[in-house]
């Protein structure tokens, strides 16, 4: 039976396509290989003996060949698989797919790795021609790059043998602190940035190539990258070429804030560091022990994005039913605009290596995005019903996946998202804007400097399109590393009916100052369910609600927070949340932190245990006084009898008193990526 392919209703030609259930229907295969030739047919995986035919050389030619087949009489009668052989494919512009390149549900178009081979789509350039020398007494390699010398190319990242290398910085570890902020007055708000600061003697100087030196300043939940415009060493005053994102103070305090200085040529003295001298075009690298210039793979990035799905939804044209599987995307560079030192939250303005705009029913599966200067994947409105599944997103300048405003039905599942924020520390593992009906499930999200999962982009109680987002069965850990403040394993904003945060294992969330929470319902977070999560080793609390309405926090384990176990900040006239059948287990800090005065919350059937044997109270009240307010009438102060809480095993003994309260044991065996 012949069905209409209907690539899109507005395309000029309808393409016939065999139904998926037709027996014996096989995909049409096209092959791409590093030793291919775009003049060949692409119908065989290897060049033939005569050299007259073989695989294609580029993804672009494979895409165009599919277009030509569609336009031919009879169109494409079956699915198409572009099978990409192992090796590196260097792009100098993004690979673009438009509605014309769409498949259908019956006849999808797939770009996939050939068998078990590893094709790498790279936006970088391999650097060779090194010469041995010495710099500051250290063994060094140098090479002159004419494109850099001519001002046609610059970069701020370098990878050697698949590992990110760092530019020289001062101090070597930790931070400096500004000594003063000349532009800050008593009226300066925290949201106002500055262009000047004073520093302690010797911390900043008139170094060579001064305008290439950056001050990396940290404040609140974000960072500013500040190129230096000038330095007055006598006055110990630095002037920046950009205005900082926020006030350059320690969080909301008035004391001058933290910073370090990056890309100082005079500080190049440690193996593994590198420096690019733009005026001369000279790249210098101090090798690690055992590295040899004729054997090392050294790559610098050239372009910022590798794949663009480019639909035009305004006229009803979507990119549909395209799959990418088993491919690796590497080596991208992205720089801030000339008028921006950073972004107010979540590095939300940083684009992605793979960008989907106007995409429907598309899949990225078993792919790797690594060694990138930006986010890995971004969906831009409107997108519907797309999947990012079983992917590895790692070594990222920003974060993992951005699900933009007014997109729906995205699933991020069984992925590993790790080692992010290497350029933009405020980036998150998975960012969801004002978007609904998304699923972030069975992922491992780790080693980030800000938040694991962030959902919602409306501050307060304004109407929002956010809702029914399911954040479930994720392993979120090693977040923050003491770099920024005001973060969470899972962070939310705004009214979100139907949103569920369930069966997540969250641990080791460490902020610089305030705000290292596990589950963090921030401004206006409302109508959410937080259930069956295990949260432990956080800095400022396992759960914190800044303000919100009618959230349910049920059947969770909160353990080993440092600065208070549970936090509530704003006193409001409505019910903030219901907190029931939870276990709270700790050794330091108070049980309740923040504002617990107006009694507009409901706590009951909980099990509390101060495992260090220290006395505790309920926001300054005894348990009896607390119960007189109607709180925790049926709760217990008792050892829940965990198996090995110090090692993260919160299995309950059969005679645990928590079970008497109706606590249901939490099965975390399915947390994280599934086999």
Buried (B, 14 or more C-beta within 10 A) or exposed (E): EEBEBBBBEEBEEEBEBBEBEBEEBEBBBBBBBBEBBBEBBBBBBEBEEEEEBBBBBBBBBBBBBBEEBBEEEEBBBBBBBBBBBBBBBBBEEBBBBBBBBBBBEBBBBBBBBBEEEBBBBBBBBEBEEBEEEEBEEBBBBBBEBEEBBEEEBBBBBBBBEEEBBBBBBBEEEEBBBBEBBEBBEEEBEEEBBBBBBBBEEEBBBEBEBBEBBBBBBBBBBBBBBBBBBEBEEEEBBBBBBBBBBBBBBBBBEEEBBBBBBBBBBBBBEBBBBBBBBBEEBBBBBBBBEEBEBEEBEBBBBBBBBBBBBBBBBEEEBBBBBBBBBBBBBBBBBBBBEEEBBBBBBBBBBBBBBBBBBBBBBBBBBBBBBBBBBBBBBBBBBBBBBBBBBBBBBBBBBBBBBBBBBEBBBBBBBBBBBBBBBBBBBBBBBBBBBBBBBBBBBBBBBBBBBBBBBBBBBBEEBEEBBBBBBBBBBBBBBBBBBEBBBBBBBBBBBBBBEBBBBBBBBBBBBBBBBBBBBBBBBBBBBBBBBBBBBBBBBBBBBBBBBBBBBBBBBBBBBBBBBBBBBBBBBEBBEEEBBBBBBBBBBBBBBBBBBBBBEEEBBBBBBBBBBBBEEEEBEBBEBEBEEBBEBEBBEEBBBBBBBBEEBEEBEBBBEEEBBBBEBEBEEBEBEEBBBEE
